[in-house]
């Protein structure tokens, strides 16, 4: 076991070891790389901070903290002792192959989890940090899963985020199982991360969850997750849900996300749904989805629906309602012209 007090001089003296612990400063760093399982380390250490290196899925951008908002170009680094105004990744964040997971321990309990890029400056605030280095993938994922299921949302959310980033294919299975546990409080977040981060394996898991989850909010959240997924089949599956799912609420929700995330393809899909859908609530959701199309595209379609005598009265009424509630000056002018004829 070796201990360093982080600082400029000691960084130079022990640079090879220090590079493994990322950009942590202002902390007492203890090397316990004999641990391969974070759960074992937590039981032995009981208190203080635990930190370990974790391989991440390809294409991961390095998480860090920012000043002000996402439009700021200033990366200010993170802290182990204070909250941050803006935390996460941006499109211009550097791609990384690994991140560092920090966990604050108190009497064998995990009170906080933070995930930082290796190059993200981290102010330890004088904390005692035990560095365990590389860990066993399965052991780390089991521990993160345990933290997610047993912690309050602060630690649980971050443990779930770390799971989503993990390079191991096992991470997808952990997220799938957590999504199935609707009593965990994290099922919808697990669904989201499957779509947002896990790529093709996440897409396949979401497809499975469509058959496995009962009707309700968690299952509907699959639509949003598919809209965030970059796999080739995600769009087609969302279209299939909007047309064929047995749950009307699921179909209507899918139409909304098609309009939000695929506006160029959505217009024809929404008009097709208005022509074929039999459920009144789904029809209302389709008209609302039209109103979300960008620019004047939605305005033109709504105006056409409102003017079409072949459309059911309720669809025409909904079209006029969303024209009236639009912030688009063109929409209001079109509605005024329609009402004054």
N, C-alpha and C positions, 0 to 999 in steps of 0.2 A: 504494500500500500504506500502510495506517495502523495504528498500534499503540496500544493502550490498556492501562494496568495497571488491572484492575477494582477498584473501590472506591466508597464512597458519593459522594465528591466528583465523580469522573470519570463516574459514572453520570448525575449531574445535568447535567454539561457536555456529554455526548454522548449524550443520551437517545434520540434518534431512531435512531441506529445501534445503540445498546446494546439497544434493545427487540428488534431482529432476532436477537440472539444468546441470547435466553432469560434465565434467572435465574442465570447463571454468575457466581461471585465468586471472589476470591483466585486470579486467573490473569492472565497476560499475553496479551492478545487481539490478534491480528493480522488485519487485514481483507484477504482475497485473493478478493474476490467476482468477479474475472475468470475464475476456474475455473468450468466447468459440469460437469466430469466428475471425480468423486472419484478415479478411477484415475490420471488425469493429475496431480492434486494430490499423491497419495501418492508418485508417482515423483519429483516435483520437491522435495517437502518432506523425505522420507526419515525424519525423526525428529520427535518431539513429538506433539501431539494435533491431529487434524483434526475439524472440526465443520461440519455443514450442516443446513439446514432441509428437512423432507420432508413433503409433503402425505399425509394418511392417509385411509383408507376411512371413509365416513360412520358415525357412531356410536362411533368410537374414544374410549375413556376414557384420560385422560392418565396415563402411567406415571410413578411416582415411588418413593421409598423411605419406609419406615415404621418406627416404633419397636416392637420386640417382635413382635407378630403382627398378623394381619388384623383382629382385633377392636379393636385400638387405634385411636383417632381422631386420633392425633398423627402428622402428616406431618412428618418430620424432614429431608427432602431427601436428596440423593445426593452421592457423592464420586467424583472421578476417581482417587483414590489408595487408597481403602480399600474393603473388601467391605461388603455390607449384609445385615442380618439378614432383612429383608423388602423385596422389590422387586416391582413390578408394578402392576396396577390393581385397584380394588375397585368395587363397585356404586355407591358414592357418589363415585367419582373424577369430576372434571369432564370433560365431553365436549370434545374438542379437534379442530381441523381440521388440525393439523400437530404434528410432534414434531421433536426435535433428535437427530441421530445423531452420537455421538462415536466416534472411532477412534484408538487409540494406535498410533503408528508407531515402528518400530525397524529401521533399515537397510532401508527399503523394505517391511518386512513389517508386517502388521496383527496386533498382539498382543492387542488387546482392542477390543470394540465395546460401546457402551452407548447405550440408547435412552431419552430422557427427555422428559417433557412440557415445553412451553415455559415454563410457570409453576412447574415443579418446581425448588426451590433446589438448585444444584449447586456444591459446594465444589471448586475446581480444585486445591487443595493446592499452589499456587505453580507450576502447570504452564504451559507455553507452548502456547497453543491458536490454531490458524489457522482462522478463520471464512471459509467459502467461500459461505455464504448459500444461495440457491436453486440447484438443480442440474437438469440435464436428466433427465427421468424415466427414459428408457431407459438412459442412461449410469449412473445411480445403481443401477438394478436389476441391470444387468450386473455392476457392481462388487460389490454385495452378494452376488450369486450366486457370483462368483469367491471372495469371502471365505468364504462358507459351505462351498464345496467344498474349499478349500485350507487351512482353519484348524483348530486344535484346537477342542474343543467350547465353550470359553468364548467365543471370538470367533464361531465358527460358529453357535452357538445364537442369539446376539443378532442376527447378520446375517440369519438366517432369520426371526426375530421382526420385524425391520424390514421385510423383504420382505413378510411377511404383512400388515403394517399399511398398506403403501403404497397410495395412492389409485388408482394406474394399473391398468387391467385387465390389463396385462402381468404384474403380480405373480402372478396366478393361474396363468398359463402357466409362469412360473419355478418355482412350487411344484409344479406337475404334473410338469415335467421332472425336478425333483430327486426327487420321489417315485418316478419310474420308474427312477432310478439307485440300485439297492439296494446298490451298493458304496460309496456316498458316506458312509454312516454317519448320514445325516440323512433318509433316505427316510420313516421312520415319523413323524418330527417334521413333515416337509412335509405328509404326509397329515393329521396333527392340525390344523395351521394352516389347511388348506383348509376343514375343517369348522368350526373354532372362530371364524374371523374373516371368511372370504371370502364368506359369504352364499350367494346363489343361484348365483353363478359357481363358488364352491367346491363346492357340491352337484353341479353339472353335471360338474365335473372328477372328483369322487369316483365318479360314475356311470360315467364313461369308464374310470377306473382299475380298476373291477371287471372290465372286459373285457380290460384290457391287462396287468395284473399277474399273475404266476403264483401258484399256491397258496402260502401261507406267511404269516409273521408280518406283513409289510407289508400284504398284501391284507386280512388279518383286522383290521388296525388301521383300515381303512375303516369298519367297524361302529361303533367308538368315535367316529370323526370325524363320522359321520352322526348319532349320538346327541347331539353337541354343536352340530349345525347347526340354525339356526332357519328354514330354508326349508320351505315347505309339503310338498314331496315327500320330505323326509328320512325322516320316520316311515314312510311307505308303502314306501319303498325298503328300509328296514331290515326291515320285515315280510316283504317279498317275498324278501329274502335268507334269512330264517329258515325260509321254506317251500320255496323252490325252488332255492337255490344248489346247484351240483353238488358242492361241497366240504362234507362233513359237519362238519368243524371250523368252517368259516365259518358254517354254519347254527347250530350250538350256541353259538358266540360271539355271534351276533346275538340269540339268545334271552336271553342274560345281559344285554346292554345294553338290550334292551327292558324287562326287569325293573328295571334300575337307573334308567333315565331316563324311562320311561313306565309307572309302576306301575299307574296307573288303568286303562290299556288292556291291560296285559300279562297279567293273570290269565286272561282268556278265550283269549288267544293261546297261552299256555303249555299250557292244558288242551287246546286244539285240536292243538297239536304232539304232546302225549302220546298223543292218539288216532290221529294219522295218521303219525307218524314211524316209520321202519323201522330206522334205524341206532341201535344200542344206546348208543353214546357220546353221540349227540345227545339221546337220551332221558335219560341221566344228567345231561347239562348242563341239560335242561329242568327236572328235579326240583331241581337246585341253584339254578336261576334262581327257581323258586318260593320257595325258602328265603330269597331276598334281598328278597322283597316286604315292604314296611314294615308295622309294627304287627302285628296278629294275623291279617292277611289271609293271609300265607304259612302261618302255623300251621294255620289252618282247612283250607286246601287240602291241606297235607301230611297232616294227620290223615285227611282224606277219602280220599286216595290209599292211605294205610297200611291203612285199614279196608275198602277196596273189594276183594272177592274176585275181581272181574272184571279187575282190573289184573294185569299180568304180575308174577311174583314179584320180579323185579329192581327194578321201579319201587316196589313196596311196601317192599322192603328199603332202597332209597335214601331213600324218604320217612321211614322210621323213623330212618335214620342222621342225616338233617339235623334231625329233631326232637330227637334226643339231643344234637346239637352246638349247639343254639340257646341263646342267653342269655335267651330269653324264658321267664319262669316259667310262662306259660300253656302253652307248648309242652312243657315238661318234665312238667307236671301231666297233660296230655293223653296223653303217651307212657306215663307211669306207669299211668294208667287203662287204656290199651290193653293193656299187658303183664300187668295183673292180672286181666283178664277170664277 
